[in-house]
Amino acid sequence: MNTKLIIATLGLASVLSFGASAAVHQVNAEQAQGLQSMGSIAVTEVSGSPMDIRQALVAKAEKAGASSYRVTELNAGDHWHATAELYK
């Protein structure tokens, strides 16, 4: 699957599932320009749907104390792998 399509799907899924863990939200590159970077995270070996990878990213971002994140890499196969930049 095309990486851009996967990122778009992940973004759409995050908007549609805006729920209890709304304290951490996904931003795009333009929105991230005014935010302070906190480093990056990675999640690997996540099986399932784009929602599963989003939930894994949100959980790690919350644990790190971030208010938002931006997906910088996303690969799909038998398992998902994603990296994201964290912001305060």
PyMOL Python script that loads the backbone (N, CA, C, O; Angstrom):
from pymol import cmd

cmd.read_pdbstr("""\
ATOM      1  N   MET A   1       0.838  -1.179   0.000  1.00  0.00           N
ATOM      2  CA  MET A   1       0.000   0.000   0.000  1.00  0.00           C
ATOM      3  C   MET A   1       0.883   1.243   0.000  1.00  0.00           C
ATOM      4  O   MET A   1       1.966   1.227   0.585  1.00  0.00           O
ATOM      5  N   ASN A   2       0.455   2.280  -0.623  1.00  0.00           N
ATOM      6  CA  ASN A   2       1.185   3.527  -0.707  1.00  0.00           C
ATOM      7  C   ASN A   2       1.288   4.186   0.675  1.00  0.00           C
ATOM      8  O   ASN A   2       0.291   4.289   1.390  1.00  0.00           O
ATOM      9  N   THR A   3       2.481   4.628   1.045  1.00  0.00           N
ATOM     10  CA  THR A   3       2.702   5.218   2.364  1.00  0.00           C
ATOM     11  C   THR A   3       1.853   6.463   2.567  1.00  0.00           C
ATOM     12  O   THR A   3       1.315   6.669   3.655  1.00  0.00           O
ATOM     13  N   LYS A   4       1.721   7.299   1.534  1.00  0.00           N
ATOM     14  CA  LYS A   4       0.898   8.508   1.663  1.00  0.00           C
ATOM     15  C   LYS A   4      -0.562   8.154   1.912  1.00  0.00           C
ATOM     16  O   LYS A   4      -1.238   8.823   2.693  1.00  0.00           O
ATOM     17  N   LEU A   5      -1.048   7.121   1.261  1.00  0.00           N
ATOM     18  CA  LEU A   5      -2.413   6.675   1.475  1.00  0.00           C
ATOM     19  C   LEU A   5      -2.602   6.177   2.903  1.00  0.00           C
ATOM     20  O   LEU A   5      -3.625   6.447   3.533  1.00  0.00           O
ATOM     21  N   ILE A   6      -1.620   5.455   3.404  1.00  0.00           N
ATOM     22  CA  ILE A   6      -1.698   4.941   4.773  1.00  0.00           C
ATOM     23  C   ILE A   6      -1.707   6.097   5.772  1.00  0.00           C
ATOM     24  O   ILE A   6      -2.491   6.091   6.721  1.00  0.00           O
ATOM     25  N   ILE A   7      -0.835   7.092   5.562  1.00  0.00           N
ATOM     26  CA  ILE A   7      -0.796   8.246   6.459  1.00  0.00           C
ATOM     27  C   ILE A   7      -2.118   9.007   6.406  1.00  0.00           C
ATOM     28  O   ILE A   7      -2.623   9.440   7.442  1.00  0.00           O
ATOM     29  N   ALA A   8      -2.682   9.175   5.212  1.00  0.00           N
ATOM     30  CA  ALA A   8      -3.972   9.849   5.088  1.00  0.00           C
ATOM     31  C   ALA A   8      -5.067   9.064   5.805  1.00  0.00           C
ATOM     32  O   ALA A   8      -5.920   9.648   6.473  1.00  0.00           O
ATOM     33  N   THR A   9      -5.039   7.745   5.665  1.00  0.00           N
ATOM     34  CA  THR A   9      -6.013   6.895   6.346  1.00  0.00           C
ATOM     35  C   THR A   9      -5.872   7.006   7.853  1.00  0.00           C
ATOM     36  O   THR A   9      -6.862   7.095   8.578  1.00  0.00           O
ATOM     37  N   LEU A  10      -4.626   7.000   8.316  1.00  0.00           N
ATOM     38  CA  LEU A  10      -4.374   7.129   9.747  1.00  0.00           C
ATOM     39  C   LEU A  10      -4.873   8.471  10.258  1.00  0.00           C
ATOM     40  O   LEU A  10      -5.473   8.543  11.331  1.00  0.00           O
ATOM     41  N   GLY A  11      -4.631   9.527   9.505  1.00  0.00           N
ATOM     42  CA  GLY A  11      -5.103  10.853   9.891  1.00  0.00           C
ATOM     43  C   GLY A  11      -6.611  10.926   9.953  1.00  0.00           C
ATOM     44  O   GLY A  11      -7.172  11.462  10.908  1.00  0.00           O
ATOM     45  N   LEU A  12      -7.270  10.389   8.942  1.00  0.00           N
ATOM     46  CA  LEU A  12      -8.726  10.373   8.924  1.00  0.00           C
ATOM     47  C   LEU A  12      -9.270   9.549  10.074  1.00  0.00           C
ATOM     48  O   LEU A  12     -10.238   9.945  10.723  1.00  0.00           O
ATOM     49  N   ALA A  13      -8.656   8.411  10.329  1.00  0.00           N
ATOM     50  CA  ALA A  13      -9.104   7.558  11.426  1.00  0.00           C
ATOM     51  C   ALA A  13      -8.952   8.269  12.761  1.00  0.00           C
ATOM     52  O   ALA A  13      -9.792   8.114  13.648  1.00  0.00           O
ATOM     53  N   SER A  14      -7.886   9.049  12.910  1.00  0.00           N
ATOM     54  CA  SER A  14      -7.693   9.746  14.180  1.00  0.00           C
ATOM     55  C   SER A  14      -8.744  10.825  14.379  1.00  0.00           C
ATOM     56  O   SER A  14      -9.182  11.060  15.505  1.00  0.00           O
ATOM     57  N   VAL A  15      -9.154  11.485  13.303  1.00  0.00           N
ATOM     58  CA  VAL A  15     -10.199  12.500  13.409  1.00  0.00           C
ATOM     59  C   VAL A  15     -11.529  11.853  13.752  1.00  0.00           C
ATOM     60  O   VAL A  15     -12.272  12.364  14.590  1.00  0.00           O
ATOM     61  N   LEU A  16     -11.833  10.735  13.113  1.00  0.00           N
ATOM     62  CA  LEU A  16     -13.109  10.066  13.343  1.00  0.00           C
ATOM     63  C   LEU A  16     -13.210   9.424  14.717  1.00  0.00           C
ATOM     64  O   LEU A  16     -14.310   9.246  15.240  1.00  0.00           O
ATOM     65  N   SER A  17     -12.083   9.079  15.299  1.00  0.00           N
ATOM     66  CA  SER A  17     -12.119   8.372  16.578  1.00  0.00           C
ATOM     67  C   SER A  17     -11.713   9.254  17.743  1.00  0.00           C
ATOM     68  O   SER A  17     -11.275   8.750  18.777  1.00  0.00           O
ATOM     69  N   PHE A  18     -11.851  10.544  17.593  1.00  0.00           N
ATOM     70  CA  PHE A  18     -11.454  11.482  18.626  1.00  0.00           C
ATOM     71  C   PHE A  18     -12.250  11.170  19.886  1.00  0.00           C
ATOM     72  O   PHE A  18     -13.433  11.495  19.975  1.00  0.00           O
ATOM     73  N   GLY A  19     -11.596  10.538  20.861  1.00  0.00           N
ATOM     74  CA  GLY A  19     -12.320  10.043  22.022  1.00  0.00           C
ATOM     75  C   GLY A  19     -11.692  10.440  23.326  1.00  0.00           C
ATOM     76  O   GLY A  19     -11.203  11.559  23.482  1.00  0.00           O
ATOM     77  N   ALA A  20     -11.704   9.513  24.271  1.00  0.00           N
ATOM     78  CA  ALA A  20     -11.255   9.772  25.633  1.00  0.00           C
ATOM     79  C   ALA A  20      -9.785  10.135  25.713  1.00  0.00           C
ATOM     80  O   ALA A  20      -9.386  10.870  26.615  1.00  0.00           O
ATOM     81  N   SER A  21      -8.983   9.647  24.809  1.00  0.00           N
ATOM     82  CA  SER A  21      -7.559   9.959  24.862  1.00  0.00           C
ATOM     83  C   SER A  21      -7.237  11.189  24.017  1.00  0.00           C
ATOM     84  O   SER A  21      -6.187  11.252  23.377  1.00  0.00           O
ATOM     85  N   ALA A  22      -8.129  12.150  24.017  1.00  0.00           N
ATOM     86  CA  ALA A  22      -7.974  13.336  23.182  1.00  0.00           C
ATOM     87  C   ALA A  22      -6.924  14.300  23.716  1.00  0.00           C
ATOM     88  O   ALA A  22      -6.666  15.326  23.086  1.00  0.00           O
ATOM     89  N   ALA A  23      -6.315  14.006  24.847  1.00  0.00           N
ATOM     90  CA  ALA A  23      -5.291  14.887  25.391  1.00  0.00           C
ATOM     91  C   ALA A  23      -4.083  14.952  24.458  1.00  0.00           C
ATOM     92  O   ALA A  23      -3.411  15.982  24.404  1.00  0.00           O
ATOM     93  N   VAL A  24      -3.797  13.898  23.737  1.00  0.00           N
ATOM     94  CA  VAL A  24      -2.709  13.866  22.762  1.00  0.00           C
ATOM     95  C   VAL A  24      -3.350  13.804  21.382  1.00  0.00           C
ATOM     96  O   VAL A  24      -4.175  12.932  21.113  1.00  0.00           O
ATOM     97  N   HIS A  25      -2.968  14.735  20.506  1.00  0.00           N
ATOM     98  CA  HIS A  25      -3.564  14.723  19.180  1.00  0.00           C
ATOM     99  C   HIS A  25      -2.501  14.756  18.092  1.00  0.00           C
ATOM    100  O   HIS A  25      -1.370  15.188  18.316  1.00  0.00           O
ATOM    101  N   GLN A  26      -2.884  14.297  16.926  1.00  0.00           N
ATOM    102  CA  GLN A  26      -1.992  14.241  15.781  1.00  0.00           C
ATOM    103  C   GLN A  26      -1.993  15.595  15.077  1.00  0.00           C
ATOM    104  O   GLN A  26      -3.044  16.216  14.918  1.00  0.00           O
ATOM    105  N   VAL A  27      -0.817  16.050  14.657  1.00  0.00           N
ATOM    106  CA  VAL A  27      -0.687  17.292  13.914  1.00  0.00           C
ATOM    107  C   VAL A  27       0.028  17.014  12.596  1.00  0.00           C
ATOM    108  O   VAL A  27       0.701  15.995  12.444  1.00  0.00           O
ATOM    109  N   ASN A  28      -0.128  17.928  11.651  1.00  0.00           N
ATOM    110  CA  ASN A  28       0.600  17.797  10.392  1.00  0.00           C
ATOM    111  C   ASN A  28       1.869  18.648  10.466  1.00  0.00           C
ATOM    112  O   ASN A  28       2.103  19.321  11.470  1.00  0.00           O
ATOM    113  N   ALA A  29       2.677  18.624   9.424  1.00  0.00           N
ATOM    114  CA  ALA A  29       3.961  19.324   9.420  1.00  0.00           C
ATOM    115  C   ALA A  29       3.786  20.828   9.616  1.00  0.00           C
ATOM    116  O   ALA A  29       4.568  21.456  10.329  1.00  0.00           O
ATOM    117  N   GLU A  30       2.774  21.402   8.993  1.00  0.00           N
ATOM    118  CA  GLU A  30       2.530  22.844   9.130  1.00  0.00           C
ATOM    119  C   GLU A  30       2.154  23.208  10.570  1.00  0.00           C
ATOM    120  O   GLU A  30       2.663  24.191  11.109  1.00  0.00           O
ATOM    121  N   GLN A  31       1.278  22.433  11.189  1.00  0.00           N
ATOM    122  CA  GLN A  31       0.864  22.685  12.562  1.00  0.00           C
ATOM    123  C   GLN A  31       2.025  22.500  13.534  1.00  0.00           C
ATOM    124  O   GLN A  31       2.075  23.172  14.565  1.00  0.00           O
ATOM    125  N   ALA A  32       2.950  21.609  13.226  1.00  0.00           N
ATOM    126  CA  ALA A  32       4.063  21.307  14.116  1.00  0.00           C
ATOM    127  C   ALA A  32       5.122  22.405  14.130  1.00  0.00           C
ATOM    128  O   ALA A  32       5.950  22.440  15.040  1.00  0.00           O
ATOM    129  N   GLN A  33       5.118  23.295  13.154  1.00  0.00           N
ATOM    130  CA  GLN A  33       6.140  24.330  13.061  1.00  0.00           C
ATOM    131  C   GLN A  33       6.214  25.212  14.297  1.00  0.00           C
ATOM    132  O   GLN A  33       7.304  25.649  14.668  1.00  0.00           O
ATOM    133  N   GLY A  34       5.100  25.482  14.937  1.00  0.00           N
ATOM    134  CA  GLY A  34       5.097  26.344  16.112  1.00  0.00           C
ATOM    135  C   GLY A  34       5.215  25.605  17.431  1.00  0.00           C
ATOM    136  O   GLY A  34       5.092  26.217  18.492  1.00  0.00           O
ATOM    137  N   LEU A  35       5.450  24.306  17.387  1.00  0.00           N
ATOM    138  CA  LEU A  35       5.510  23.507  18.608  1.00  0.00           C
ATOM    139  C   LEU A  35       6.945  23.140  18.955  1.00  0.00           C
ATOM    140  O   LEU A  35       7.817  23.112  18.087  1.00  0.00           O
ATOM    141  N   GLN A  36       7.179  22.860  20.228  1.00  0.00           N
ATOM    142  CA  GLN A  36       8.508  22.477  20.697  1.00  0.00           C
ATOM    143  C   GLN A  36       8.656  20.955  20.672  1.00  0.00           C
ATOM    144  O   GLN A  36       7.874  20.228  21.284  1.00  0.00           O
ATOM    145  N   SER A  37       9.677  20.496  19.952  1.00  0.00           N
ATOM    146  CA  SER A  37       9.919  19.063  19.829  1.00  0.00           C
ATOM    147  C   SER A  37      10.414  18.469  21.151  1.00  0.00           C
ATOM    148  O   SER A  37      11.168  19.102  21.890  1.00  0.00           O
ATOM    149  N   MET A  38       9.975  17.251  21.428  1.00  0.00           N
ATOM    150  CA  MET A  38      10.400  16.517  22.627  1.00  0.00           C
ATOM    151  C   MET A  38      11.177  15.263  22.269  1.00  0.00           C
ATOM    152  O   MET A  38      11.575  14.519  23.165  1.00  0.00           O
ATOM    153  N   GLY A  39      11.403  15.007  20.998  1.00  0.00           N
ATOM    154  CA  GLY A  39      12.047  13.768  20.580  1.00  0.00           C
ATOM    155  C   GLY A  39      11.099  12.939  19.747  1.00  0.00           C
ATOM    156  O   GLY A  39      10.101  13.445  19.233  1.00  0.00           O
ATOM    157  N   SER A  40      11.411  11.664  19.614  1.00  0.00           N
ATOM    158  CA  SER A  40      10.572  10.816  18.777  1.00  0.00           C
ATOM    159  C   SER A  40      10.295   9.480  19.467  1.00  0.00           C
ATOM    160  O   SER A  40      10.969   9.095  20.423  1.00  0.00           O
ATOM    161  N   ILE A  41       9.287   8.794  18.953  1.00  0.00           N
ATOM    162  CA  ILE A  41       8.915   7.472  19.448  1.00  0.00           C
ATOM    163  C   ILE A  41       8.748   6.554  18.249  1.00  0.00           C
ATOM    164  O   ILE A  41       8.608   7.014  17.116  1.00  0.00           O
ATOM    165  N   ALA A  42       8.762   5.264  18.504  1.00  0.00           N
ATOM    166  CA  ALA A  42       8.496   4.270  17.466  1.00  0.00           C
ATOM    167  C   ALA A  42       7.636   3.167  18.057  1.00  0.00           C
ATOM    168  O   ALA A  42       7.790   2.796  19.220  1.00  0.00           O
ATOM    169  N   VAL A  43       6.745   2.659  17.256  1.00  0.00           N
ATOM    170  CA  VAL A  43       5.957   1.484  17.630  1.00  0.00           C
ATOM    171  C   VAL A  43       6.134   0.460  16.519  1.00  0.00           C
ATOM    172  O   VAL A  43       6.091   0.798  15.336  1.00  0.00           O
ATOM    173  N   THR A  44       6.331  -0.783  16.907  1.00  0.00           N
ATOM    174  CA  THR A  44       6.552  -1.856  15.941  1.00  0.00           C
ATOM    175  C   THR A  44       5.715  -3.062  16.308  1.00  0.00           C
ATOM    176  O   THR A  44       5.187  -3.168  17.415  1.00  0.00           O
ATOM    177  N   GLU A  45       5.611  -3.958  15.361  1.00  0.00           N
ATOM    178  CA  GLU A  45       4.916  -5.228  15.573  1.00  0.00           C
ATOM    179  C   GLU A  45       3.465  -5.044  15.996  1.00  0.00           C
ATOM    180  O   GLU A  45       2.941  -5.846  16.768  1.00  0.00           O
ATOM    181  N   VAL A  46       2.810  -3.995  15.498  1.00  0.00           N
ATOM    182  CA  VAL A  46       1.392  -3.790  15.787  1.00  0.00           C
ATOM    183  C   VAL A  46       0.612  -4.416  14.643  1.00  0.00           C
ATOM    184  O   VAL A  46       0.801  -4.054  13.481  1.00  0.00           O
ATOM    185  N   SER A  47      -0.258  -5.348  14.972  1.00  0.00           N
ATOM    186  CA  SER A  47      -1.083  -5.955  13.931  1.00  0.00           C
ATOM    187  C   SER A  47      -2.488  -5.385  14.035  1.00  0.00           C
ATOM    188  O   SER A  47      -2.916  -4.965  15.111  1.00  0.00           O
ATOM    189  N   GLY A  48      -3.189  -5.370  12.943  1.00  0.00           N
ATOM    190  CA  GLY A  48      -4.553  -4.867  12.945  1.00  0.00           C
ATOM    191  C   GLY A  48      -4.752  -3.747  11.950  1.00  0.00           C
ATOM    192  O   GLY A  48      -4.253  -3.801  10.826  1.00  0.00           O
ATOM    193  N   SER A  49      -5.481  -2.733  12.368  1.00  0.00           N
ATOM    194  CA  SER A  49      -5.903  -1.644  11.488  1.00  0.00           C
ATOM    195  C   SER A  49      -5.113  -0.361  11.775  1.00  0.00           C
ATOM    196  O   SER A  49      -4.331  -0.319  12.725  1.00  0.00           O
ATOM    197  N   PRO A  50      -5.311   0.678  10.966  1.00  0.00           N
ATOM    198  CA  PRO A  50      -4.685   1.968  11.258  1.00  0.00           C
ATOM    199  C   PRO A  50      -5.051   2.496  12.648  1.00  0.00           C
ATOM    200  O   PRO A  50      -4.260   3.203  13.273  1.00  0.00           O
ATOM    201  N   MET A  51      -6.231   2.158  13.123  1.00  0.00           N
ATOM    202  CA  MET A  51      -6.648   2.591  14.460  1.00  0.00           C
ATOM    203  C   MET A  51      -5.752   1.975  15.535  1.00  0.00           C
ATOM    204  O   MET A  51      -5.471   2.623  16.543  1.00  0.00           O
ATOM    205  N   ASP A  52      -5.307   0.751  15.337  1.00  0.00           N
ATOM    206  CA  ASP A  52      -4.447   0.093  16.311  1.00  0.00           C
ATOM    207  C   ASP A  52      -3.098   0.793  16.407  1.00  0.00           C
ATOM    208  O   ASP A  52      -2.569   0.962  17.505  1.00  0.00           O
ATOM    209  N   ILE A  53      -2.537   1.200  15.278  1.00  0.00           N
ATOM    210  CA  ILE A  53      -1.257   1.896  15.302  1.00  0.00           C
ATOM    211  C   ILE A  53      -1.435   3.278  15.909  1.00  0.00           C
ATOM    212  O   ILE A  53      -0.556   3.749  16.631  1.00  0.00           O
ATOM    213  N   ARG A  54      -2.553   3.937  15.633  1.00  0.00           N
ATOM    214  CA  ARG A  54      -2.831   5.248  16.238  1.00  0.00           C
ATOM    215  C   ARG A  54      -2.916   5.122  17.758  1.00  0.00           C
ATOM    216  O   ARG A  54      -2.358   5.942  18.486  1.00  0.00           O
ATOM    217  N   GLN A  55      -3.607   4.105  18.223  1.00  0.00           N
ATOM    218  CA  GLN A  55      -3.739   3.915  19.666  1.00  0.00           C
ATOM    219  C   GLN A  55      -2.388   3.653  20.318  1.00  0.00           C
ATOM    220  O   GLN A  55      -2.126   4.142  21.417  1.00  0.00           O
ATOM    221  N   ALA A  56      -1.529   2.887  19.652  1.00  0.00           N
ATOM    222  CA  ALA A  56      -0.197   2.622  20.186  1.00  0.00           C
ATOM    223  C   ALA A  56       0.638   3.901  20.235  1.00  0.00           C
ATOM    224  O   ALA A  56       1.360   4.128  21.205  1.00  0.00           O
ATOM    225  N   LEU A  57       0.546   4.739  19.196  1.00  0.00           N
ATOM    226  CA  LEU A  57       1.271   6.014  19.190  1.00  0.00           C
ATOM    227  C   LEU A  57       0.767   6.946  20.285  1.00  0.00           C
ATOM    228  O   LEU A  57       1.562   7.574  20.986  1.00  0.00           O
ATOM    229  N   VAL A  58      -0.543   7.037  20.431  1.00  0.00           N
ATOM    230  CA  VAL A  58      -1.120   7.905  21.464  1.00  0.00           C
ATOM    231  C   VAL A  58      -0.695   7.445  22.851  1.00  0.00           C
ATOM    232  O   VAL A  58      -0.358   8.272  23.698  1.00  0.00           O
ATOM    233  N   ALA A  59      -0.707   6.140  23.094  1.00  0.00           N
ATOM    234  CA  ALA A  59      -0.314   5.616  24.408  1.00  0.00           C
ATOM    235  C   ALA A  59       1.132   5.978  24.733  1.00  0.00           C
ATOM    236  O   ALA A  59       1.433   6.394  25.852  1.00  0.00           O
ATOM    237  N   LYS A  60       2.033   5.819  23.754  1.00  0.00           N
ATOM    238  CA  LYS A  60       3.440   6.161  23.992  1.00  0.00           C
ATOM    239  C   LYS A  60       3.624   7.663  24.158  1.00  0.00           C
ATOM    240  O   LYS A  60       4.421   8.102  24.987  1.00  0.00           O
ATOM    241  N   ALA A  61       2.898   8.450  23.381  1.00  0.00           N
ATOM    242  CA  ALA A  61       2.997   9.908  23.485  1.00  0.00           C
ATOM    243  C   ALA A  61       2.491  10.388  24.840  1.00  0.00           C
ATOM    244  O   ALA A  61       3.108  11.257  25.457  1.00  0.00           O
ATOM    245  N   GLU A  62       1.377   9.834  25.307  1.00  0.00           N
ATOM    246  CA  GLU A  62       0.853  10.198  26.623  1.00  0.00           C
ATOM    247  C   GLU A  62       1.854   9.846  27.717  1.00  0.00           C
ATOM    248  O   GLU A  62       2.081  10.637  28.633  1.00  0.00           O
ATOM    249  N   LYS A  63       2.451   8.663  27.622  1.00  0.00           N
ATOM    250  CA  LYS A  63       3.423   8.218  28.621  1.00  0.00           C
ATOM    251  C   LYS A  63       4.628   9.163  28.668  1.00  0.00           C
ATOM    252  O   LYS A  63       5.198   9.392  29.734  1.00  0.00           O
ATOM    253  N   ALA A  64       5.010   9.705  27.517  1.00  0.00           N
ATOM    254  CA  ALA A  64       6.142  10.623  27.449  1.00  0.00           C
ATOM    255  C   ALA A  64       5.771  12.048  27.852  1.00  0.00           C
ATOM    256  O   ALA A  64       6.652  12.897  27.991  1.00  0.00           O
ATOM    257  N   GLY A  65       4.475  12.323  28.041  1.00  0.00           N
ATOM    258  CA  GLY A  65       4.033  13.653  28.450  1.00  0.00           C
ATOM    259  C   GLY A  65       3.839  14.627  27.298  1.00  0.00           C
ATOM    260  O   GLY A  65       3.829  15.839  27.511  1.00  0.00           O
ATOM    261  N   ALA A  66       3.687  14.124  26.096  1.00  0.00           N
ATOM    262  CA  ALA A  66       3.501  14.985  24.924  1.00  0.00           C
ATOM    263  C   ALA A  66       2.049  15.440  24.810  1.00  0.00           C
ATOM    264  O   ALA A  66       1.133  14.770  25.286  1.00  0.00           O
ATOM    265  N   SER A  67       1.861  16.593  24.169  1.00  0.00           N
ATOM    266  CA  SER A  67       0.505  17.063  23.905  1.00  0.00           C
ATOM    267  C   SER A  67       0.080  16.740  22.483  1.00  0.00           C
ATOM    268  O   SER A  67      -1.111  16.721  22.174  1.00  0.00           O
ATOM    269  N   SER A  68       1.070  16.482  21.604  1.00  0.00           N
ATOM    270  CA  SER A  68       0.748  16.137  20.229  1.00  0.00           C
ATOM    271  C   SER A  68       1.896  15.357  19.603  1.00  0.00           C
ATOM    272  O   SER A  68       2.996  15.283  20.152  1.00  0.00           O
ATOM    273  N   TYR A  69       1.609  14.772  18.430  1.00  0.00           N
ATOM    274  CA  TYR A  69       2.621  14.001  17.712  1.00  0.00           C
ATOM    275  C   TYR A  69       2.392  14.157  16.218  1.00  0.00           C
ATOM    276  O   TYR A  69       1.292  14.486  15.774  1.00  0.00           O
ATOM    277  N   ARG A  70       3.457  13.914  15.443  1.00  0.00           N
ATOM    278  CA  ARG A  70       3.373  13.951  13.978  1.00  0.00           C
ATOM    279  C   ARG A  70       4.011  12.684  13.439  1.00  0.00           C
ATOM    280  O   ARG A  70       5.174  12.402  13.728  1.00  0.00           O
ATOM    281  N   VAL A  71       3.265  11.922  12.664  1.00  0.00           N
ATOM    282  CA  VAL A  71       3.777  10.681  12.089  1.00  0.00           C
ATOM    283  C   VAL A  71       4.836  11.037  11.047  1.00  0.00           C
ATOM    284  O   VAL A  71       4.582  11.814  10.127  1.00  0.00           O
ATOM    285  N   THR A  72       6.034  10.454  11.206  1.00  0.00           N
ATOM    286  CA  THR A  72       7.125  10.717  10.272  1.00  0.00           C
ATOM    287  C   THR A  72       7.440   9.519   9.390  1.00  0.00           C
ATOM    288  O   THR A  72       8.062   9.673   8.339  1.00  0.00           O
ATOM    289  N   GLU A  73       7.019   8.334   9.800  1.00  0.00           N
ATOM    290  CA  GLU A  73       7.236   7.127   9.009  1.00  0.00           C
ATOM    291  C   GLU A  73       6.138   6.133   9.342  1.00  0.00           C
ATOM    292  O   GLU A  73       5.750   5.978  10.500  1.00  0.00           O
ATOM    293  N   LEU A  74       5.648   5.468   8.321  1.00  0.00           N
ATOM    294  CA  LEU A  74       4.607   4.464   8.528  1.00  0.00           C
ATOM    295  C   LEU A  74       4.768   3.379   7.482  1.00  0.00           C
ATOM    296  O   LEU A  74       4.736   3.650   6.282  1.00  0.00           O
ATOM    297  N   ASN A  75       4.941   2.153   7.941  1.00  0.00           N
ATOM    298  CA  ASN A  75       5.100   1.002   7.051  1.00  0.00           C
ATOM    299  C   ASN A  75       4.086  -0.063   7.424  1.00  0.00           C
ATOM    300  O   ASN A  75       3.838  -0.331   8.599  1.00  0.00           O
ATOM    301  N   ALA A  76       3.510  -0.660   6.403  1.00  0.00           N
ATOM    302  CA  ALA A  76       2.541  -1.729   6.617  1.00  0.00           C
ATOM    303  C   ALA A  76       3.049  -3.003   5.962  1.00  0.00           C
ATOM    304  O   ALA A  76       3.762  -2.964   4.959  1.00  0.00           O
ATOM    305  N   GLY A  77       2.681  -4.094   6.529  1.00  0.00           N
ATOM    306  CA  GLY A  77       3.010  -5.413   6.018  1.00  0.00           C
ATOM    307  C   GLY A  77       2.196  -6.389   6.831  1.00  0.00           C
ATOM    308  O   GLY A  77       0.996  -6.186   7.021  1.00  0.00           O
ATOM    309  N   ASP A  78       2.820  -7.438   7.311  1.00  0.00           N
ATOM    310  CA  ASP A  78       2.127  -8.324   8.239  1.00  0.00           C
ATOM    311  C   ASP A  78       1.862  -7.598   9.554  1.00  0.00           C
ATOM    312  O   ASP A  78       0.870  -7.856  10.235  1.00  0.00           O
ATOM    313  N   HIS A  79       2.779  -6.679   9.897  1.00  0.00           N
ATOM    314  CA  HIS A  79       2.645  -5.861  11.095  1.00  0.00           C
ATOM    315  C   HIS A  79       2.920  -4.411  10.716  1.00  0.00           C
ATOM    316  O   HIS A  79       3.602  -4.141   9.728  1.00  0.00           O
ATOM    317  N   TRP A  80       2.393  -3.490  11.494  1.00  0.00           N
ATOM    318  CA  TRP A  80       2.617  -2.070  11.282  1.00  0.00           C
ATOM    319  C   TRP A  80       3.882  -1.633  12.010  1.00  0.00           C
ATOM    320  O   TRP A  80       4.255  -2.208  13.033  1.00  0.00           O
ATOM    321  N   HIS A  81       4.528  -0.618  11.475  1.00  0.00           N
ATOM    322  CA  HIS A  81       5.650   0.061  12.128  1.00  0.00           C
ATOM    323  C   HIS A  81       5.454   1.550  11.878  1.00  0.00           C
ATOM    324  O   HIS A  81       5.163   1.960  10.754  1.00  0.00           O
ATOM    325  N   ALA A  82       5.611   2.354  12.912  1.00  0.00           N
ATOM    326  CA  ALA A  82       5.485   3.803  12.744  1.00  0.00           C
ATOM    327  C   ALA A  82       6.451   4.520  13.660  1.00  0.00           C
ATOM    328  O   ALA A  82       6.765   4.045  14.752  1.00  0.00           O
ATOM    329  N   THR A  83       6.921   5.671  13.202  1.00  0.00           N
ATOM    330  CA  THR A  83       7.680   6.582  14.052  1.00  0.00           C
ATOM    331  C   THR A  83       6.964   7.912  14.044  1.00  0.00           C
ATOM    332  O   THR A  83       6.288   8.266  13.077  1.00  0.00           O
ATOM    333  N   ALA A  84       7.117   8.639  15.124  1.00  0.00           N
ATOM    334  CA  ALA A  84       6.453   9.928  15.258  1.00  0.00           C
ATOM    335  C   ALA A  84       7.306  10.883  16.069  1.00  0.00           C
ATOM    336  O   ALA A  84       8.001  10.479  17.001  1.00  0.00           O
ATOM    337  N   GLU A  85       7.246  12.143  15.706  1.00  0.00           N
ATOM    338  CA  GLU A  85       7.896  13.211  16.463  1.00  0.00           C
ATOM    339  C   GLU A  85       6.909  13.679  17.520  1.00  0.00           C
ATOM    340  O   GLU A  85       5.726  13.863  17.234  1.00  0.00           O
ATOM    341  N   LEU A  86       7.401  13.875  18.756  1.00  0.00           N
ATOM    342  CA  LEU A  86       6.552  14.331  19.849  1.00  0.00           C
ATOM    343  C   LEU A  86       6.742  15.828  20.084  1.00  0.00           C
ATOM    344  O   LEU A  86       7.827  16.371  19.878  1.00  0.00           O
ATOM    345  N   TYR A  87       5.666  16.484  20.518  1.00  0.00           N
ATOM    346  CA  TYR A  87       5.701  17.922  20.784  1.00  0.00           C
ATOM    347  C   TYR A  87       5.029  18.241  22.107  1.00  0.00           C
ATOM    348  O   TYR A  87       4.101  17.562  22.545  1.00  0.00           O
ATOM    349  N   LYS A  88       5.539  19.317  22.735  1.00  0.00           N
ATOM    350  CA  LYS A  88       4.925  19.815  23.986  1.00  0.00           C
ATOM    351  C   LYS A  88       3.725  20.651  23.661  1.00  0.00           C
ATOM    352  O   LYS A  88       3.067  21.164  24.567  1.00  0.00           O
TER     353      LYS A  88
END
""", "prot")
cmd.dss("prot")
cmd.show_as("cartoon", "prot")
cmd.util.cbc("prot")
cmd.orient("prot")
